[in-house]
Structure formats: structure tokens, C-alpha cells
Amino acid sequence: MDPLLADNIARVTRRQLFGQAAGGLGVAALASLLGGEARAGGKAPLGQPGLADLPHHAPKADRVIYLWQGGGPSHLDLFDPKPTLEKYRLQDIPESVRGTTRLSTMTAGAKKWPVIPGIKPYAKWGQSGLEISTLLPHTGAIADDLCLVRSMHTEAVNHAPGVTFFLTGAQVPGRPSMGSWVTYGLGSEAADLPSFVVLTSADKARSCGQLFYDYYWGNGFLPSKYQGTRFRAAGDPVPYLNNPDGVTPRGRRQLLDGLQELNKQHLAEYGDPETDARIAQYEMAYQMQASVPGLLDFRDEPKHVLDLYGPDVHEPGSFARNCLTARRLVERGTRFVQLMHSGWDQHNNLYTQLEQQCRDTDQPSAALVTDLKRLGLLDRTLVVWGGEFGRTPFGQGPADKPNGRDHFGRAFSMWLAGGGVKSGHVHGATDEWAWNITQDPVHVHDLQATILHLLGIDHTRLTDVHGKVATGLLA
């Protein structure tokens, strides 16, 4: 071999070898991503396609709004009436019912298990006659649009692992969130807004101490361009989105064009997916400078629509405002919107905070479903409402006057609407103690598989998450 040639080969690093080999793929990805390169004065590219073989089957839904209720809403106080519990008020739940159920360390070693019945009466709502607590009159008013699942169950007994389990499929952080999987598989429908957006809010009393960790909407081992974009409640909704003082839009565009050229060269040479993500993020930020202000400006909303969501819709960072923002996002092409709302952790304030939490969230949740239906969007939008677990049928606190409920994952309730699920329907059942599931159990993984199925995705072919599609939920 020629000595000069041998020396050149020896100088080629492993990274350069694989990067140069992937150059053709990287250039193709870049061309697809930029869609002809959005320049000042030119048209913005359309949303980006997903994987070539998706959807796997005809989808019933095109987008998801996940109304996450952090802390664990009490199923027997809200969605699962158990009149028998009144008969046994403050008596211990029998050991034959409790069995070996895993509980949190706060109550696992308890000596007493005093029954607390639902704190408010139930009513039958709509033509379907769904029984929902009078704590949720607005949700009751849309009963005929709801698919109420009374047989959810999970292994998690604490908040962070429980939330992580629901949103990523594992109790330990590190896997992609559902929104990331969906946008990775199906792509985006709009180029000027993220395909996966997260909005956060908290109860007015700030009674819960749980934090919203970034991995609840993280990309895990997928490229970082698939992580959720969190909109903040105060200040700029997305940090550093606005141009710094003294930088004109034209100057910003020229700067980005220069960066893109450098990134294109790096991508062509190394094929690094994070360079691909960086290009996408820079371009998305530029497009969002024009799209986000209009998205969050509600002056074009009719008064009757604002009134539908309730007075809190005018308060930045409120659950009501986030619900309306979610509707405006899916209207503009965002595929997955995740609202994270805390405040459902009633360990010692059941009789005060639960009712307040219902007042804060009931009207906006129902308004969102009603508004989507008004605009003809509900049929293709799946709305999911629920938290990481339910609450215990027995009380916490003083034995003679318990005033709270602990975490409970053995049986609890959630609801879905639109997007291909049955309406005015109850799925599953629990025993008279609201403790054990007696009919059609739905595991966390089953719900995840069902959501993806409604979007046209076979979860066994896209994700590494288990579960079976809960066909009883499908219209």
C-alpha cells in the first residue's frame, strides 16, 4: 500500500468514518426538514411527515389533548358512586376486601381503616344517565359525550413514579413520553407551532407540593426535537423567543441562515441526529415568533366562547386559560397538547380542597369538549382526563374524624371524549367498597395502547411499551 494512503486512512477517526458514511442520509433529512428552506419573504414549510409506514391503520383521531389531573382525583367522590359505604361509615373496611393491596407508607401500617363515603350526592346526567357527582355539574352536562372508565389500575403508589408511568410507560424516568412517541411516529401538521406542547397550572391554594418534572414530556432516547415544548404562564411563553434589543427580524433571519449553513455542513459530515434537532429547533423558534403572539391573543374569541370556559379564562396560567389555549393549538395543527394541573392530593383537606378543585377544573374541562364539538373538531380530537391514581375508600387523619384520603392505585376512574371512543358509556366496574375491580380492568399500559390505536398506531410496532387495546372503549 502507498505509505501516504496508509497514513491518511490511519488518520480517519471512527466518528468521521460513520459520519461521512451517513452523509447522504443526513443531507436527505435536512432537505426534508427545511422543505426548501423558509427564507424571509418565502412560504413557511408545511408540517413535517412522520415515519413512512405510519399510520399502521386508519386512525379515528388525529390529535390528543391530555388533561392531566396531578395528585390523584378521588374516584368514589367523583365518578364511582358507592351508596353501600354510607351504611358502613367509619367502620373498618374488612381485611377480606383489602387483601394484600399495596399502599403508600403513609397508611400501609395503619391499624384502622375507617370508611368515608362520597362527600357529595351523585346524579344521573343526560340521556345516557351516567352517574357523576354533583361536585362536577359541568362535566355531568356533557355526560353523553363521555366514555367513563371505572376500572383503571396501576402499580404506582407515589406521585412522581405514577405520573411517569402514565406518561412514559415506566415508573423510572428515561423513556420517551407519549407525546414524543406520537410526534415521532406521525410527524407534525404545522410548521409554525410545535407538534407537542405542554401547559402547566396549579390549584389556587397551591395545596400540592408535587413538581412538574421535564421528563414528564421528555423525548427519552428519541431525538430531542421530539420533546414537548412547555409554554410558561408568565413573561414570554417560550424563553428567548423574542429578538434581543437591537436585533431586527431581518438580522435574525440572516443569523439563522448562517447557523443553518454551518449545521448543514456538520450534518452532512457526521449525520448526528442532534444536529438535525438543532436545525429544527432554530427554524421552529423563528416561525413561532410570528405564530405564538396570535395564538395567545384571545381578542378574536367571541364573548360567549370566553364565558363558556368561566371567569378564570382571563387569568394567565389558569387551568381555564390553558384549556382554551389547547383548543387553539389543535385548531392550528398541534398534534399533542398536555395540560398538567396539580391540586388533587387531599390527604387532610378532603372536605375543603376537593370541592374547590372541582370548581376550578370542572367548567373548563367541559367547555373544552363542548367547544371542540361546536367547531367540528371533537370527532378527530381525543380528550383524556385523569391522574396517576385514585384515593382510598378509607380515611386518613384522626380515627374518629378522618379528613383525607391516601393514594390508591388498585382501582380508579378516568374519562375520555371524542376521537373514536364510545360516548355516554361506562366501561368497567368496582365492588361495593370501590376497592377491587370486578369487570373489564384497564391497566395503564392498556390505556396507552388504546390511545395510540385511536391515532392509527400499533404500539407493538412503534414503542417498547406493553399493554393491549381496550376494545370496549372504541366506538
PECOR-V360798 format. One record per helix or strand of 2 or more residues. SS is the DSSP state (2 for helix, 1 for strand). FROM is the first residue (numbers start at 1). LEN is the number of residues. If there is no record, write none. Layout:
<<SS	FROM	LEN> <SS	FROM	LEN>>
This chain:
<<2	3	9> <2	14	8> <2	23	12> <1	63	8> <2	75	4> <2	84	4> <2	95	4> <1	114	2> <1	122	4> <1	130	4> <2	134	8> <2	143	3> <1	146	8> <2	159	10> <2	178	9> <1	196	7> <2	214	4> <2	224	3> <1	229	3> <2	249	22> <2	273	23> <2	298	3> <2	303	7> <2	311	4> <2	319	13> <1	336	7> <2	350	25> <2	378	3> <1	381	6> <1	390	2> <1	407	2> <1	412	6> <1	425	3> <1	429	2> <1	437	3> <1	442	2> <2	444	11> <2	459	4> <2	471	3>>
